[in-house]
């Protein structure tokens, strides 16, 4: 409760008032960072139980990433603002997607599907993709070489996606039972929620 001064105004800057505001702020911050991953994990597990699993979500990500890349490589040289916007959207989408794959999918591919070399190869391609993103970010968006780097990035990403969708995702899916798939779906959703 607020204390009132002799002039009738409230004194919210008391030690108790400040402590309550600080406590509320800390609680709100903790909830805003902790709650989304927990909710996402539950939603991912529920989607898996209804027949839509993490593999479907990852393939959806692939289509969105490919659409952004296709749009990027079609930008005219004088579209520097548009290139910057597309690159930032791509980086954000790729960050969440890569985190889910690197922290959940690839370890499971390595351990459960026994595809050790494929997992290492996919990690390596993620590193190569990140280096291209770094180059695009640092390069002036009207640099004539920008488009060549974007095309090279698209080529790498397209090959990476093909490898995952045609070889590695089916191998991992076949190595998991229904419960493991549901756990993986929840874990993938949780990891993505940490970024988005």
N, C-alpha and C positions, 0 to 999 in steps of 0.2 A: 504494500500500500504506500502511496506517496505521502511524504510529509508536506505540510503546508507552511509557508512562511507567513510572517505577520501581515504581509500585503495581500494574502490570499492565493498567491501563485504556488504551484506544485514544485517541490524540490526533488527532481528525478536524478540529480547527480549525487545522491547520497552513496556511500560505500555499498550499501545493500542494493540499491537500484542499479548501480554499475555492475555489481557482481551478477545480478539477475540477468541483465542485458548480455553480459559476456557469456554466461552459461547458456542462454538461449541461442546466441550466435554460434557457439561451439557445437551445440546439439544440432542445429540446423545444418551446419557445415558437414558434420559427421553423417547425418542422415542423407544429405545430398550426394555424398561420395560412396556410402556403403549400401544404401538402399537400391539404387539402380542395378548393380551387379547381382544382388540377391534376387530381385524381382525377375531379371533377365534369365537367371539360371532356372528359376521355377517355370517361366514361360517356355524356355527352350525344352525342358523336360516334358512339359505338357504337349508341346507341338510334336515331339517324337512319339508320345503315346497316341496321338491322333493320326499318325502315319506320315507326318512331315518332319524329317530329321535334319541334323546339322549339315549333311551333305547337300540337301536341297537349298538350305540357306547360303552355303558357301558358293554353290553354282549361281544363285541369284546375285551374290556379290560379284562373281566373275562377269556376269552380263552387264552390271552397272559399271564396273571398272573398264570393260572393253568399250562401252558406249562413251565414257569420258575420254578415253584414249583416241577413239575414232574422231570425236569432235575436236580434240586437241590438234591432231595431225592435219585437219582441214582448215585451221585458222590462217587467215592471211597474215603476212609479216607485219602489217600495221595494226593488228588487233592485240596490242600488248596488254590491255586491261583484261580482255577476254581470256588470253593465254594465262595470265596470272590467276584469274578466278578458277579456271578449269584445273590448273595445276594444284591449287590449294584444295579444291574438292577431291581431286584424285589422291593427294597425299593423305588426307583425312580418312577417306574410304579404305585406302591400302593399309594405313596404320592399324585400323581396327581389324581388318581381315588378316593381315600378317600376324598380328599378336595372337589371334585365335588359332591360326595354323601352327605357328611356332611353339606355342605353349601347350596346345592340346593335340592337334591332329598329327603333327610330325612325330612327336614322342610315341603316340599310339601306333602310327605307321611303322615306326622302328621296332617297338616292343611286341605289339599284338599281331601285326601282319608280317613281321620279320622281313621288312623291306628296308634294311639298314642303309644300303647304298642309295636307294631312292630318297630316303629322308634326308641324308646328307646333301644330295644333289639339289633338292628343293630348298634347303636352307641356304645353299650357295647362290641359287638364283634369286632368292629374296635379297641377299646382300648386293648382288649385281643391280637389281631393280632400285634399291635404295641409293646406290651410287649414281645411277642415271637421274633419279629425282633430285639429288643434291646438285648435280650439274645443271639441270634445267632451272632450278631455283636460283642459282648464282648467276647464270648467264642472262644477259640483257634479252628481254622477250622479243626484241626486234633484230636480234643477231641472226644472220642468215643460217648459221649452223644449228640454231635452236630446233628447227623443224627436223633436221637430220637426227638429232639426239632423241627427239620425241618419237620419230619413226622407229629408231632402234629399240627404244623402250617398249613400244607397242609390239614389235617382233618378239622380244624376250618374254613379255607378259603373255602373249598369245600361245607361245610354245609351252610355257609353264602351265597355263590353264589346260592345254591339251593333255599334258603329262598327268596332271592331277585327275582330270575328269575321265580319261580313257583308261588309265592304268592304276593309279594309286588310290583314288577314292573307292573304286570297285573292290580292290584287294582288301582295303581296310574294312569296308562295309561287310564283306564276306567273312571276315575274321571276328566280327563282333556279334554277340547275341543281342536280343531285344533290350535287355536291361543295360548293357554296356553302351548301346547306341543312344538310349535315353540319357544316360549319364554324360556321354560325350556331347550330346545336343545342348544340355544345360550348361556344360563347361564352356562350349564355344560361345553361347549367348552371353555368358558372364564375362568372358574375356573381351568380347566386342563392346560390351556396355562400359567397360573401364575406359575406353577411348572415346566413344560417341557420347 
